């Protein structure tokens, strides 16, 4: 497992700071110390797409039931809508001009998905404590739905708070997940189907939906399962970054959640005085670790 090498450049980011809170009252103890800044990478072709670019009705339906985890301090609430504020991806990461999505804003620090009418599944290192819980909003529809239009204004009806940490678990090389009960049942979004038994197989096709480096929703298909040797997680060549932590990883044929994205390789490398995405061939680098979704079933 590799730590993010560019951490020293970005210590002021809310994306990273959000992962550094201490366990101070979680309903479940953290099972083992784990550094959440274990990041992700681009494998082969960069398959990330904005919502407006996606033509698959299945992928659009799945995206509709995913959420951005955004710090309460980044949201200004008025009577019916809220304004989400953040720097651009380029500003936050000293990004080279060749990189995609540089002018988009990146307010999220983790990702999640709706798995019951009032329950969100995410990575355990995203919400470790009651303090984390209270400082986080769960926002549906944080996506670029029209080219060039940033999702700064969100209806208050699409923003939910944390009522309870049902369970949070973080193992350094194993399970990493949390189940969060929201302050109310979710309206207008359908809970996603999860695998109930059995296991993924090497070569199974995958799509991941979440918020890489905190950006509005990105859908990245074209990935496959690389290894299923570990009992609590599998490994895949998913195009993901920090901020994708907690993203649902779906079987791209059936739409069933196979797991929760939690760990991977380094996000960025230097190119002169700016940074670019770390890239590997589909079969190279360490791969991305995905907690098996069956790990959450005893707590649902």
DOKENU-602086 format. One line per 2 residues: number of its first residue (from 1); their letters; for each residue x, y, z of C-alpha. Coordinates in pm, 1 decimal. Layout:
BEGIN
NUM	A	X:Y:Z ~ ...
END
This chain:
BEGIN
1	XX	0.0:0.0:0.0 ~ 132.5:338.2:-103.3
3	XX	85.3:671.3:69.3 ~ 5.5:981.0:-130.9
5	XX	340.8:1140.7:-218.6 ~ 201.3:1488.7:-277.3
7	XX	50.1:1529.7:68.0 ~ 302.6:1798.9:157.8
9	XX	166.6:2020.8:-118.8 ~ -194.3:2002.8:-15.2
11	XX	-212.0:2008.7:362.0 ~ -471.0:2285.8:352.8
13	XX	-722.7:2089.9:151.4 ~ -1050.7:2004.1:316.2
15	XX	-1041.0:1682.2:117.2 ~ -736.7:1564.5:307.9
17	XX	-813.0:1732.3:637.1 ~ -1146.3:1555.0:648.5
19	XX	-967.7:1225.1:673.8 ~ -756.0:1325.5:970.8
21	XX	-1012.1:1361.7:1250.4 ~ -967.6:1153.5:1564.4
23	XX	-1200.3:885.0:1697.8 ~ -1389.9:1081.0:1963.2
25	XX	-1716.8:909.0:2026.6 ~ -1804.1:686.1:1734.2
27	XX	-2077.3:433.7:1801.5 ~ -1827.0:169.3:1690.5
29	XX	-1453.3:162.1:1769.7 ~ -1207.0:165.0:1484.3
31	XX	-1078.6:-190.4:1467.8 ~ -723.9:-106.6:1363.4
33	XX	-511.4:198.0:1287.5 ~ -518.6:286.3:918.8
35	XX	-390.0:582.7:722.7 ~ -681.0:683.1:495.7
37	XX	-457.7:874.3:256.4 ~ -408.0:560.5:53.0
39	XX	-497.1:683.2:-291.0 ~ -600.5:579.2:-637.6
41	XX	-482.3:605.1:-997.7 ~ -577.8:598.3:-1367.9
43	XX	-545.3:256.8:-1533.4 ~ -516.7:245.3:-1911.2
45	XX	-761.4:489.8:-2072.4 ~ -912.1:755.7:-1846.5
47	XX	-1278.8:649.0:-1844.3 ~ -1416.5:919.5:-1612.7
49	XX	-1722.6:1095.3:-1751.0 ~ -1954.5:1369.5:-1628.3
51	XX	-2320.0:1285.1:-1586.2 ~ -2425.9:1483.5:-1895.1
53	XX	-2187.8:1272.5:-2108.4 ~ -2329.6:937.4:-1998.8
55	XX	-2584.4:776.1:-2230.5 ~ -2630.7:448.8:-2041.0
57	XX	-2969.3:455.3:-1867.8 ~ -2843.2:200.8:-1615.3
59	XX	-2540.7:411.3:-1519.7 ~ -2751.9:727.0:-1492.1
61	XX	-2997.1:545.3:-1265.0 ~ -2716.0:419.1:-1042.7
63	XX	-2561.5:766.6:-1025.4 ~ -2893.9:909.2:-908.5
65	XX	-2863.2:711.2:-584.0 ~ -2503.9:806.2:-503.0
67	XX	-2403.7:1091.8:-273.7 ~ -2123.7:1339.4:-214.8
69	XX	-1996.6:1373.0:142.1 ~ -1939.7:1745.2:192.7
71	XX	-1832.9:1930.8:504.6 ~ -2109.8:2139.2:661.5
73	XX	-1871.0:2435.8:660.8 ~ -1868.4:2429.7:277.6
75	XX	-2246.7:2470.4:252.5 ~ -2438.1:2795.7:298.3
77	XX	-2808.6:2732.3:353.6 ~ -3097.0:2961.3:262.9
79	XX	-3472.5:2908.2:261.8 ~ -3502.1:2647.1:-14.7
81	XX	-3153.8:2601.2:-161.1 ~ -2795.7:2579.3:-44.6
83	XX	-2476.6:2713.0:-202.4 ~ -2177.5:2478.9:-214.3
85	XX	-1841.4:2654.4:-223.4 ~ -1496.5:2516.7:-310.0
87	XX	-1178.9:2588.5:-500.8 ~ -1127.5:2449.9:-847.3
89	XX	-948.6:2121.7:-896.7 ~ -665.1:2311.0:-1069.7
91	XX	-620.1:2551.5:-777.7 ~ -636.4:2279.2:-514.8
93	XX	-378.1:2052.4:-674.5 ~ -150.8:2283.6:-874.9
95	XX	-278.1:2089.4:-1174.4 ~ -114.9:2096.1:-1516.6
97	XX	-328.2:2237.3:-1798.8 ~ -335.4:1897.7:-1971.2
99	XX	-548.2:1743.4:-1695.0 ~ -922.9:1686.0:-1731.6
101	XX	-1180.9:1867.6:-1515.6 ~ -932.1:2128.5:-1392.2
103	XX	-1186.2:2412.5:-1385.3 ~ -1448.3:2214.8:-1196.3
105	XX	-1489.4:2277.3:-824.3 ~ -1417.8:1998.4:-576.2
107	XX	-1624.3:2032.1:-259.1 ~ -1664.7:1665.0:-164.1
109	XX	-1419.2:1473.3:52.5 ~ -1568.1:1123.4:11.4
111	XX	-1843.6:938.8:-172.6 ~ -2131.8:713.8:-74.2
113	XX	-2441.5:531.6:-194.4 ~ -2798.2:476.1:-77.7
115	XX	-2843.8:113.7:33.7 ~ -3167.1:146.8:235.3
117	XX	-3434.8:419.0:251.6 ~ -3239.6:610.7:518.1
119	XX	-2894.5:444.3:511.1 ~ -2576.9:543.8:326.8
121	XX	-2279.7:311.4:273.5 ~ -1936.2:471.4:251.9
123	XX	-1576.3:400.3:352.1 ~ -1507.2:364.0:722.8
125	XX	-1220.8:612.7:714.9 ~ -1459.3:878.4:578.5
127	XX	-1679.0:880.8:890.9 ~ -1497.0:748.5:1196.7
129	XX	-1658.9:937.7:1482.4 ~ -1965.4:1123.3:1602.5
131	XX	-1781.2:1447.7:1533.0 ~ -1721.2:1341.6:1171.3
133	XX	-2087.0:1249.0:1153.2 ~ -2205.6:1587.9:1276.4
135	XX	-1975.3:1780.9:1043.0 ~ -2084.5:1599.4:726.1
137	XX	-2373.3:1651.6:484.7 ~ -2483.3:1385.5:236.3
139	XX	-2571.9:1554.5:-91.7 ~ -2756.7:1397.2:-383.9
141	XX	-2721.8:1542.5:-732.3 ~ -2378.2:1704.3:-692.9
143	XX	-2311.7:1650.6:-1063.9 ~ -2248.6:1839.2:-1387.1
145	XX	-2581.7:1781.9:-1562.6 ~ -2522.5:2043.5:-1834.0
147	XX	-2184.3:2107.3:-1992.2 ~ -2004.8:2396.0:-1824.4
149	XX	-2259.5:2442.2:-1544.5 ~ -2112.2:2388.6:-1198.0
151	XX	-2347.6:2236.8:-934.5 ~ -2309.4:2520.1:-685.1
153	XX	-2677.1:2548.2:-588.1 ~ -2855.5:2241.8:-451.4
155	XX	-3213.3:2210.4:-327.7 ~ -3227.0:2165.2:50.0
157	XX	-3443.7:1857.9:-9.0 ~ -3135.4:1689.7:-161.1
159	XX	-2918.1:1747.6:145.8 ~ -2924.9:1507.6:441.0
161	XX	-2757.1:1497.6:780.6 ~ -2614.5:1210.5:982.1
163	XX	-2841.4:1077.7:1255.9 ~ -2642.2:772.3:1362.8
165	XX	-2331.0:573.8:1281.1 ~ -2475.1:224.3:1253.8
167	XX	-2130.2:71.5:1218.2 ~ -1783.8:184.4:1114.8
169	XX	-1492.8:-49.2:1056.0 ~ -1139.0:21.1:934.2
171	XX	-881.8:-254.9:891.0 ~ -545.0:-169.4:738.7
173	XX	-554.3:-443.5:477.1 ~ -912.1:-565.1:506.0
175	XX	-1259.5:-421.9:550.8 ~ -1312.5:-46.3:540.1
177	XX	-1676.2:61.5:546.7 ~ -1934.5:261.3:737.0
179	XX	-2312.4:257.4:742.9 ~ -2473.5:591.8:825.9
181	XX	-2837.8:643.3:918.9 ~ -2963.9:972.5:781.1
183	XX	-3187.6:1223.3:958.2 ~ -3485.2:1120.6:741.0
185	XX	-3586.0:875.0:471.5 ~ -3459.4:974.5:127.6
187	XX	-3719.1:1101.6:-116.2 ~ -3694.9:1063.1:-495.9
189	XX	-3392.3:831.0:-491.8 ~ -3414.1:450.9:-493.6
191	XX	-3195.4:231.8:-267.8 ~ -2939.0:41.3:-470.7
193	XX	-2926.5:-336.5:-499.8 ~ -2631.9:-513.2:-337.3
195	XX	-2482.9:-857.1:-385.5 ~ -2633.6:-1082.0:-117.9
197	XX	-2419.9:-1393.9:-156.7 ~ -2133.6:-1538.1:-354.5
199	XX	-1842.3:-1338.4:-488.3 ~ -1715.9:-1148.2:-788.4
201	XX	-1487.3:-1333.4:-1027.6 ~ -1164.8:-1223.1:-1192.0
203	XX	-1251.3:-1044.4:-1514.6 ~ -1600.9:-933.4:-1408.1
205	XX	-1680.2:-590.6:-1561.4 ~ -1711.3:-294.5:-1323.5
207	XX	-1818.8:68.0:-1313.7 ~ -1742.2:305.5:-1026.2
209	XX	-1949.3:615.6:-947.0 ~ -1830.4:882.9:-706.3
211	XX	-1638.8:1203.5:-651.1 ~ -1268.5:1176.2:-745.0
213	XX	-1066.8:1449.1:-567.1 ~ -1402.7:1587.4:-452.8
215	XX	-1528.0:1670.3:-803.7 ~ -1891.8:1650.5:-912.5
217	XX	-2010.1:1296.8:-990.9 ~ -1789.2:1098.0:-1224.1
219	XX	-1887.1:767.6:-1383.0 ~ -1591.4:547.7:-1480.1
221	XX	-1665.9:222.1:-1659.5 ~ -1431.1:-12.2:-1845.4
223	XX	-1273.8:-167.2:-1535.3 ~ -1241.1:-531.8:-1436.7
225	XX	-1178.2:-739.1:-1127.2 ~ -805.1:-826.9:-1110.7
227	XX	-782.0:-1039.0:-796.3 ~ -1022.8:-1204.0:-550.5
229	XX	-766.6:-1369.8:-323.6 ~ -834.8:-1156.2:-13.9
231	XX	-1136.3:-1256.9:191.7 ~ -1264.2:-907.4:277.0
233	XX	-1184.8:-714.7:-40.2 ~ -1109.9:-761.2:-409.1
235	XX	-872.9:-571.6:-639.2 ~ -968.5:-395.3:-963.2
237	XX	-821.7:-154.4:-1218.9 ~ -1066.9:127.6:-1145.0
239	XX	-998.1:488.9:-1250.7 ~ -1027.9:651.1:-908.4
241	XX	-871.3:913.7:-682.2 ~ -890.5:1029.4:-323.2
243	XX	-1250.5:1148.6:-280.4 ~ -1366.2:828.1:-450.0
245	XX	-1326.0:662.3:-110.8 ~ -1668.5:521.7:-28.1
247	XX	-1776.4:505.3:-393.5 ~ -2001.4:218.2:-488.6
249	XX	-1838.9:-24.3:-732.9 ~ -2104.0:-188.0:-950.7
251	XX	-2118.9:-487.8:-1179.4 ~ -2155.9:-299.1:-1506.0
253	XX	-2389.5:-564.4:-1651.5 ~ -2631.3:-614.4:-1362.5
255	XX	-2602.0:-282.0:-1175.5 ~ -2558.6:-462.4:-843.0
257	XX	-2312.5:-311.5:-593.4 ~ -2012.4:-542.9:-561.2
259	XX	-1813.5:-333.0:-317.8 ~ -1694.3:-2.3:-171.8
261	XX	-1378.6:163.9:-308.6 ~ -1129.8:217.7:-24.3
263	XX	-757.5:202.9:-117.2 ~ -517.4:220.7:-408.8
265	XX	-200.2:365.5:-559.7 ~ -70.7:726.2:-570.1
267	XX	-297.6:982.6:-737.0 ~ -49.9:1231.8:-880.5
269	XX	306.8:1273.1:-998.9 ~ 508.4:1585.0:-1082.5
271	XX	543.8:1701.8:-1439.1 ~ 780.2:1996.8:-1412.8
273	XX	631.0:2250.1:-1172.1 ~ 273.3:2113.4:-1182.3
275	XX	103.5:1780.2:-1122.9 ~ -58.5:1521.4:-1347.5
277	XX	-252.5:1202.8:-1283.4 ~ -52.4:893.0:-1211.2
279	XX	-116.3:644.9:-1492.4 ~ -61.0:270.9:-1515.2
281	XX	-142.1:6.9:-1773.6 ~ -452.8:-196.1:-1696.1
283	XX	-250.2:-487.1:-1560.2 ~ 19.1:-285.6:-1379.7
285	XX	59.5:-111.9:-1039.3 ~ -104.7:-241.0:-725.4
287	XX	-469.4:-206.8:-828.3 ~ -754.8:-55.6:-625.2
289	XX	-890.6:-228.0:-314.0 ~ -1267.7:-266.8:-291.3
291	XX	-1431.9:-384.6:32.2 ~ -1676.4:-661.2:-52.9
293	XX	-2031.7:-532.1:-17.0 ~ -2133.2:-852.5:161.4
295	XX	-1936.3:-719.0:462.6 ~ -2211.6:-463.0:530.2
297	XX	-2503.4:-708.5:522.6 ~ -2498.2:-802.5:894.5
299	XX	-2549.4:-436.6:985.8 ~ -2826.0:-345.0:740.5
END
